[in-house]
Amino acid sequence: MDIRKFYIEAKQKEIKVAVSKSLIRYRLLNRYSQKQIAVTLGISQPAYSKMEAGQTKVSSIILQQLAVLYDIGTTDFYTTGTTSEEKISN
């Protein structure tokens, strides 16, 4: 396998994991259920659950809607670090 292709695939997996973890982290931080988020997004709860589990891709439109809901930037979904709100509350 070409090293560039390997690197790209590894980065894609890393991003997918970061987004999935962030979806869970921000939802819990804001005390929402999966059902509440799904209703807000106009999708089913199982569809949202699959996004959190990394089983389906999350569109940029969904990330934009969630960023508005959580009052964060869309790029915040791509990091797995502690949020500033979590640092303050600890």
MARSEFI-859926 format. One record per atom (N, C-alpha, C): residue number from 0; residue in three letters; atom name; z, x, y. Coordinates in Angstrom, 3 decimals. Atoms other than C-alpha are relative to their C-alpha. Last residue first. Layout:
BEGIN
+-----+---------+-------+----------+----------+----------+
| num | residuo | atomo |        w |        u |        v |
+-----+---------+-------+----------+----------+----------+
| NUM |     ala |    CA |        Z |        X |        Y |
...
+-----+---------+-------+----------+----------+----------+
REM end
This chain:
BEGIN
+-----+---------+-------+----------+----------+----------+
| num | residuo | atomo |        w |        u |        v |
+-----+---------+-------+----------+----------+----------+
|  89 |     asn |     N |   -0.787 |   -0.817 |    0.945 |
|  89 |     asn |    CA |   37.361 |  -13.334 |   20.655 |
|  89 |     asn |     C |    1.021 |    0.807 |    0.699 |
|  88 |     ser |     N |   -0.986 |    0.815 |    0.701 |
|  88 |     ser |    CA |   36.127 |  -16.181 |   22.896 |
|  88 |     ser |     C |    0.854 |    0.800 |   -0.943 |
|  87 |     ile |     N |   -1.000 |    0.508 |   -0.937 |
|  87 |     ile |    CA |   34.431 |  -13.797 |   25.337 |
|  87 |     ile |     C |    1.090 |   -0.751 |   -0.737 |
|  86 |     lys |     N |   -0.804 |   -1.128 |   -0.443 |
|  86 |     lys |    CA |   32.603 |  -11.870 |   22.605 |
|  86 |     lys |     C |    1.128 |   -0.470 |    0.914 |
|  85 |     glu |     N |   -0.870 |   -0.347 |    1.110 |
|  85 |     glu |    CA |   31.421 |  -15.126 |   21.012 |
|  85 |     glu |     C |    0.903 |    1.173 |    0.386 |
|  84 |     glu |     N |   -1.033 |    1.018 |    0.089 |
|  84 |     glu |    CA |   30.073 |  -16.304 |   24.372 |
|  84 |     glu |     C |    0.983 |    0.307 |   -1.128 |
|  83 |     ser |     N |   -0.983 |   -0.249 |   -1.045 |
|  83 |     ser |    CA |   28.241 |  -13.001 |   24.868 |
|  83 |     ser |     C |    1.112 |   -1.029 |   -0.039 |
|  82 |     thr |     N |    0.389 |    0.544 |   -1.296 |
|  82 |     thr |    CA |   26.533 |  -13.491 |   21.523 |
|  82 |     thr |     C |    1.075 |    0.311 |    1.027 |
|  81 |     thr |     N |   -0.924 |    1.000 |   -0.512 |
|  81 |     thr |    CA |   27.299 |  -11.182 |   18.623 |
|  81 |     thr |     C |   -0.456 |   -0.466 |    1.368 |
|  80 |     gly |     N |   -1.283 |   -0.433 |   -0.559 |
|  80 |     gly |    CA |   24.330 |   -9.345 |   17.213 |
|  80 |     gly |     C |    0.849 |   -1.164 |    0.467 |
|  79 |     thr |     N |   -1.065 |    0.467 |    0.888 |
|  79 |     thr |    CA |   21.627 |  -10.751 |   14.955 |
|  79 |     thr |     C |    1.375 |    0.416 |    0.500 |
|  78 |     thr |     N |   -1.045 |   -1.001 |    0.187 |
|  78 |     thr |    CA |   18.820 |  -10.567 |   17.484 |
|  78 |     thr |     C |    1.089 |   -0.576 |   -0.887 |
|  77 |     tyr |     N |    0.515 |   -1.128 |    0.766 |
|  77 |     tyr |    CA |   15.558 |  -12.489 |   17.411 |
|  77 |     tyr |     C |    1.015 |    1.117 |   -0.211 |
|  76 |     phe |     N |    0.103 |    0.369 |    1.410 |
|  76 |     phe |    CA |   17.029 |  -15.831 |   18.444 |
|  76 |     phe |     C |   -0.425 |    1.175 |   -0.873 |
|  75 |     asp |     N |   -1.332 |   -0.082 |    0.604 |
|  75 |     asp |    CA |   18.145 |  -14.367 |   21.780 |
|  75 |     asp |     C |   -0.023 |   -0.364 |   -1.487 |
|  74 |     thr |     N |   -0.143 |   -1.309 |    0.654 |
|  74 |     thr |    CA |   14.464 |  -13.817 |   22.616 |
|  74 |     thr |     C |    1.375 |    0.168 |   -0.643 |
|  73 |     thr |     N |    0.592 |    0.043 |    1.335 |
|  73 |     thr |    CA |   14.125 |  -17.548 |   23.262 |
|  73 |     thr |     C |    0.148 |    1.338 |   -0.734 |
|  72 |     gly |     N |    1.414 |   -0.369 |   -0.006 |
|  72 |     gly |    CA |   16.545 |  -17.271 |   26.152 |
|  72 |     gly |     C |   -0.551 |   -0.032 |   -1.418 |
|  71 |     ile |     N |    0.228 |   -1.419 |    0.288 |
|  71 |     ile |    CA |   19.821 |  -19.174 |   26.108 |
|  71 |     ile |     C |   -1.487 |    0.287 |    0.146 |
|  70 |     asp |     N |   -0.034 |   -0.734 |   -1.270 |
|  70 |     asp |    CA |   21.084 |  -22.513 |   27.405 |
|  70 |     asp |     C |   -0.057 |    1.510 |   -0.221 |
|  69 |     tyr |     N |   -1.119 |   -0.944 |    0.053 |
|  69 |     tyr |    CA |   21.789 |  -23.873 |   23.894 |
|  69 |     tyr |     C |    0.167 |    0.814 |    1.284 |
|  68 |     leu |     N |   -1.209 |    0.683 |    0.457 |
|  68 |     leu |    CA |   19.608 |  -26.974 |   24.335 |
|  68 |     leu |     C |    1.222 |    0.915 |    0.058 |
|  67 |     val |     N |   -0.415 |    0.896 |   -1.097 |
|  67 |     val |    CA |   17.010 |  -25.088 |   26.379 |
|  67 |     val |     C |    1.310 |   -0.689 |   -0.371 |
|  66 |     ala |     N |   -0.478 |   -0.870 |   -1.077 |
|  66 |     ala |    CA |   16.851 |  -22.320 |   23.766 |
|  66 |     ala |     C |    0.469 |   -0.824 |    1.188 |
|  65 |     leu |     N |   -1.369 |   -0.403 |    0.323 |
|  65 |     leu |    CA |   16.603 |  -24.958 |   21.041 |
|  65 |     leu |     C |    0.588 |    0.905 |    1.082 |
|  64 |     gln |     N |   -0.857 |    1.178 |   -0.107 |
|  64 |     gln |    CA |   13.545 |  -26.548 |   22.636 |
|  64 |     gln |     C |    1.464 |    0.363 |   -0.265 |
|  63 |     gln |     N |   -0.134 |    0.328 |   -1.422 |
|  63 |     gln |    CA |   11.922 |  -23.143 |   23.169 |
|  63 |     gln |     C |    0.927 |   -1.198 |    0.192 |
|  62 |     leu |     N |   -0.905 |   -0.996 |   -0.599 |
|  62 |     leu |    CA |   12.626 |  -22.115 |   19.556 |
|  62 |     leu |     C |    0.206 |   -0.278 |    1.489 |
|  61 |     ile |     N |   -1.360 |    0.300 |    0.474 |
|  61 |     ile |    CA |   11.073 |  -25.365 |   18.315 |
|  61 |     ile |     C |    0.988 |    0.974 |    0.629 |
|  60 |     ile |     N |   -0.402 |    1.227 |   -0.708 |
|  60 |     ile |    CA |    7.979 |  -24.755 |   20.475 |
|  60 |     ile |     C |    1.418 |   -0.393 |   -0.395 |
|  59 |     ser |     N |   -0.465 |   -0.404 |   -1.333 |
|  59 |     ser |    CA |    7.732 |  -21.158 |   19.221 |
|  59 |     ser |     C |    0.453 |   -1.222 |    0.802 |
|  58 |     ser |     N |    1.027 |   -0.119 |   -1.039 |
|  58 |     ser |    CA |    7.489 |  -22.519 |   15.706 |
|  58 |     ser |     C |    0.615 |    0.430 |    1.332 |
|  57 |     val |     N |   -0.477 |    0.739 |   -1.163 |
|  57 |     val |    CA |   10.087 |  -21.754 |   13.059 |
|  57 |     val |     C |   -1.023 |    0.204 |    1.113 |
|  56 |     lys |     N |    0.094 |   -0.670 |   -1.297 |
|  56 |     lys |    CA |    8.553 |  -20.699 |    9.766 |
|  56 |     lys |     C |    0.506 |   -0.926 |    1.106 |
|  55 |     thr |     N |    1.174 |    0.380 |   -0.778 |
|  55 |     thr |    CA |    9.798 |  -22.283 |    6.570 |
|  55 |     thr |     C |    0.027 |    0.726 |    1.332 |
|  54 |     gln |     N |    1.022 |    0.450 |    0.947 |
|  54 |     gln |    CA |   12.146 |  -21.090 |    3.828 |
|  54 |     gln |     C |   -1.275 |   -0.465 |    0.693 |
|  53 |     gly |     N |    1.114 |   -0.939 |   -0.030 |
|  53 |     gly |    CA |   14.296 |  -19.010 |    6.172 |
|  53 |     gly |     C |   -1.119 |   -0.378 |   -0.954 |
|  52 |     ala |     N |   -0.004 |   -0.773 |    1.249 |
|  52 |     ala |    CA |   17.419 |  -20.945 |    5.200 |
|  52 |     ala |     C |   -1.129 |    1.027 |   -0.052 |
|  51 |     glu |     N |   -1.206 |   -0.826 |    0.017 |
|  51 |     glu |    CA |   17.913 |  -22.133 |    8.774 |
|  51 |     glu |     C |    0.044 |    0.902 |   -1.227 |
|  50 |     met |     N |    0.159 |   -1.011 |   -1.057 |
|  50 |     met |    CA |   14.304 |  -23.324 |    8.879 |
|  50 |     met |     C |    1.200 |    0.941 |    0.005 |
|  49 |     lys |     N |    0.926 |   -1.018 |    0.505 |
|  49 |     lys |    CA |   14.717 |  -25.062 |    5.520 |
|  49 |     lys |     C |   -0.259 |    1.088 |    1.035 |
|  48 |     ser |     N |   -0.754 |   -0.814 |    0.953 |
|  48 |     ser |    CA |   17.774 |  -26.900 |    6.866 |
|  48 |     ser |     C |   -0.869 |    1.123 |   -0.564 |
|  47 |     tyr |     N |   -0.772 |   -0.955 |   -0.797 |
|  47 |     tyr |    CA |   15.671 |  -28.114 |    9.794 |
|  47 |     tyr |     C |    0.799 |    0.944 |   -0.905 |
|  46 |     ala |     N |    0.959 |   -0.929 |   -0.626 |
|  46 |     ala |    CA |   13.132 |  -29.675 |    7.440 |
|  46 |     ala |     C |    0.742 |    1.048 |    0.826 |
|  45 |     pro |     N |    0.452 |   -0.988 |    0.984 |
|  45 |     pro |    CA |   15.950 |  -31.174 |    5.335 |
|  45 |     pro |     C |   -1.004 |    1.018 |    0.570 |
|  44 |     gln |     N |   -1.066 |   -0.967 |    0.253 |
|  44 |     gln |    CA |   17.467 |  -32.715 |    8.499 |
|  44 |     gln |     C |   -0.415 |    0.998 |   -1.086 |
|  43 |     ser |     N |   -1.020 |    0.414 |    0.969 |
|  43 |     ser |    CA |   14.181 |  -34.375 |    9.394 |
|  43 |     ser |     C |    1.055 |    1.094 |   -0.175 |
|  42 |     ile |     N |    0.370 |   -0.359 |    1.368 |
|  42 |     ile |    CA |   12.298 |  -33.601 |   12.590 |
|  42 |     ile |     C |    1.102 |   -0.481 |   -0.940 |
|  41 |     gly |     N |    0.941 |    0.984 |    0.517 |
|  41 |     gly |    CA |   12.360 |  -34.975 |   16.134 |
|  41 |     gly |     C |   -0.534 |    0.342 |   -1.386 |
|  40 |     leu |     N |    1.322 |   -0.614 |    0.137 |
|  40 |     leu |    CA |   13.926 |  -31.852 |   17.612 |
|  40 |     leu |     C |   -1.060 |   -0.985 |   -0.490 |
|  39 |     thr |     N |    0.398 |   -0.513 |   -1.311 |
|  39 |     thr |    CA |   17.016 |  -33.685 |   18.880 |
|  39 |     thr |     C |   -1.424 |    0.551 |   -0.035 |
|  38 |     val |     N |    0.313 |    1.179 |   -0.813 |
|  38 |     val |    CA |   17.244 |  -35.608 |   15.598 |
|  38 |     val |     C |   -0.491 |    0.437 |    1.374 |
|  37 |     ala |     N |    1.251 |    0.566 |    0.499 |
|  37 |     ala |    CA |   17.052 |  -32.341 |   13.634 |
|  37 |     ala |     C |   -0.434 |   -1.208 |    0.829 |
|  36 |     ile |     N |    1.084 |   -0.870 |   -0.471 |
|  36 |     ile |    CA |   19.737 |  -30.752 |   15.798 |
|  36 |     ile |     C |   -1.347 |   -0.575 |   -0.427 |
|  35 |     gln |     N |    0.108 |    0.150 |   -1.457 |
|  35 |     gln |    CA |   22.099 |  -33.672 |   15.258 |
|  35 |     gln |     C |   -1.150 |    0.838 |    0.551 |
|  34 |     lys |     N |    0.590 |    1.308 |   -0.270 |
|  34 |     lys |    CA |   21.391 |  -33.690 |   11.492 |
|  34 |     lys |     C |   -0.187 |   -0.199 |    1.505 |
|  33 |     gln |     N |    1.438 |   -0.128 |    0.227 |
|  33 |     gln |    CA |   22.058 |  -29.961 |   11.196 |
|  33 |     gln |     C |   -0.702 |   -1.312 |    0.346 |
|  32 |     ser |     N |    0.358 |    0.095 |    1.414 |
|  32 |     ser |    CA |   25.438 |  -30.605 |   12.757 |
|  32 |     ser |     C |   -1.505 |    0.228 |   -0.125 |
|  31 |     tyr |     N |    0.973 |    1.028 |    0.382 |
|  31 |     tyr |    CA |   26.267 |  -29.343 |   16.226 |
|  31 |     tyr |     C |   -0.148 |   -0.013 |   -1.513 |
|  30 |     arg |     N |   -0.610 |    1.097 |    0.766 |
|  30 |     arg |    CA |   29.383 |  -27.449 |   17.262 |
|  30 |     arg |     C |   -0.937 |   -1.182 |   -0.244 |
|  29 |     asn |     N |    0.059 |    1.179 |   -0.861 |
|  29 |     asn |    CA |   27.781 |  -25.242 |   19.937 |
|  29 |     asn |     C |    0.486 |   -1.271 |   -0.696 |
|  28 |     leu |     N |   -0.672 |   -0.356 |   -1.249 |
|  28 |     leu |    CA |   28.818 |  -22.047 |   18.154 |
|  28 |     leu |     C |    0.065 |   -1.198 |    0.946 |
|  27 |     leu |     N |   -1.440 |    0.065 |    0.239 |
|  27 |     leu |    CA |   27.814 |  -23.672 |   14.875 |
|  27 |     leu |     C |    0.798 |    0.306 |    1.266 |
|  26 |     arg |     N |   -0.349 |    1.390 |    0.310 |
|  26 |     arg |    CA |   24.282 |  -24.374 |   16.060 |
|  26 |     arg |     C |    1.502 |   -0.132 |   -0.192 |
|  25 |     tyr |     N |   -0.021 |    0.785 |   -1.236 |
|  25 |     tyr |    CA |   24.031 |  -20.986 |   17.757 |
|  25 |     tyr |     C |    0.348 |   -1.461 |   -0.250 |
|  24 |     arg |     N |   -1.047 |   -0.458 |   -0.917 |
|  24 |     arg |    CA |   25.078 |  -19.098 |   14.631 |
|  24 |     arg |     C |    0.070 |   -0.857 |    1.253 |
|  23 |     ile |     N |   -1.308 |    0.427 |    0.504 |
|  23 |     ile |    CA |   22.938 |  -21.110 |   12.199 |
|  23 |     ile |     C |    1.093 |    0.328 |    1.014 |
|  22 |     leu |     N |    0.013 |    1.459 |    0.011 |
|  22 |     leu |    CA |   19.743 |  -20.738 |   14.193 |
|  22 |     leu |     C |    1.351 |   -0.537 |   -0.444 |
|  21 |     ser |     N |   -0.239 |    0.473 |   -1.369 |
|  21 |     ser |    CA |   20.641 |  -17.112 |   14.860 |
|  21 |     ser |     C |   -0.003 |   -1.513 |    0.084 |
|  20 |     lys |     N |   -1.421 |   -0.188 |   -0.304 |
|  20 |     lys |    CA |   20.949 |  -16.325 |   11.163 |
|  20 |     lys |     C |    0.344 |   -0.523 |    1.392 |
|  19 |     ser |     N |   -0.774 |    0.911 |    0.845 |
|  19 |     ser |    CA |   17.525 |  -17.834 |   10.487 |
|  19 |     ser |     C |    1.494 |    0.093 |    0.292 |
|  18 |     val |     N |    0.173 |    1.351 |   -0.540 |
|  18 |     val |    CA |   15.962 |  -16.029 |   13.456 |
|  18 |     val |     C |    0.831 |   -0.989 |   -0.805 |
|  17 |     ala |     N |   -0.696 |    0.085 |   -1.286 |
|  17 |     ala |    CA |   17.397 |  -12.664 |   12.380 |
|  17 |     ala |     C |   -0.079 |   -1.407 |    0.579 |
|  16 |     val |     N |   -1.437 |    0.034 |    0.285 |
|  16 |     val |    CA |   16.297 |  -13.158 |    8.767 |
|  16 |     val |     C |    0.793 |   -0.149 |    1.293 |
|  15 |     lys |     N |   -0.270 |    1.288 |    0.648 |
|  15 |     lys |    CA |   12.732 |  -14.009 |    9.827 |
|  15 |     lys |     C |    1.491 |   -0.161 |   -0.280 |
|  14 |     ile |     N |    0.028 |    1.014 |   -1.056 |
|  14 |     ile |    CA |   12.674 |  -11.040 |   12.205 |
|  14 |     ile |     C |    0.343 |   -1.371 |   -0.577 |
|  13 |     glu |     N |   -1.164 |   -0.244 |   -0.852 |
|  13 |     glu |    CA |   13.710 |   -8.623 |    9.441 |
|  13 |     glu |     C |    0.103 |   -1.066 |    1.094 |
|  12 |     lys |     N |   -1.156 |    0.473 |    0.765 |
|  12 |     lys |    CA |   11.133 |  -10.119 |    7.064 |
|  12 |     lys |     C |    1.275 |    0.137 |    0.832 |
|  11 |     gln |     N |    0.100 |    1.460 |    0.045 |
|  11 |     gln |    CA |    8.394 |   -9.674 |    9.664 |
|  11 |     gln |     C |    1.191 |   -0.594 |   -0.743 |
|  10 |     lys |     N |   -0.414 |    0.511 |   -1.319 |
|  10 |     lys |    CA |    9.556 |   -6.104 |   10.295 |
|  10 |     lys |     C |   -0.038 |   -1.525 |    0.026 |
|   9 |     ala |     N |   -1.447 |   -0.201 |   -0.093 |
|   9 |     ala |    CA |    9.330 |   -5.264 |    6.577 |
|   9 |     ala |     C |    0.534 |   -0.551 |    1.318 |
|   8 |     glu |     N |   -0.643 |    0.979 |    0.878 |
|   8 |     glu |    CA |    5.859 |   -6.795 |    6.362 |
|   8 |     glu |     C |    1.518 |    0.114 |    0.059 |
|   7 |     ile |     N |    0.170 |    1.323 |   -0.614 |
|   7 |     ile |    CA |    4.703 |   -4.802 |    9.388 |
|   7 |     ile |     C |    0.695 |   -1.070 |   -0.835 |
|   6 |     tyr |     N |   -0.875 |    0.061 |   -1.176 |
|   6 |     tyr |    CA |    6.123 |   -1.549 |    7.966 |
|   6 |     tyr |     C |   -0.062 |   -1.385 |    0.648 |
|   5 |     phe |     N |   -1.365 |    0.037 |    0.503 |
|   5 |     phe |    CA |    4.459 |   -2.095 |    4.582 |
|   5 |     phe |     C |    0.990 |   -0.164 |    1.156 |
|   4 |     lys |     N |   -0.161 |    1.345 |    0.546 |
|   4 |     lys |    CA |    1.144 |   -2.865 |    6.279 |
|   4 |     lys |     C |    1.428 |   -0.189 |   -0.523 |
|   3 |     arg |     N |   -0.058 |    0.923 |   -1.138 |
|   3 |     arg |    CA |    1.449 |    0.287 |    8.349 |
|   3 |     arg |     C |    0.232 |   -1.427 |   -0.466 |
|   2 |     ile |     N |   -1.333 |   -0.098 |   -0.613 |
|   2 |     ile |    CA |    2.320 |    2.363 |    5.273 |
|   2 |     ile |     C |    0.141 |   -0.947 |    1.186 |
|   1 |     asp |     N |    0.075 |   -0.700 |   -1.282 |
|   1 |     asp |    CA |   -0.853 |    1.203 |    3.469 |
|   1 |     asp |     C |    1.375 |   -0.046 |    0.675 |
|   0 |     met |     N |    0.000 |    0.843 |   -1.180 |
|   0 |     met |    CA |    0.000 |    0.000 |    0.000 |
|   0 |     met |     C |    0.000 |    0.888 |    1.244 |
+-----+---------+-------+----------+----------+----------+
REM end
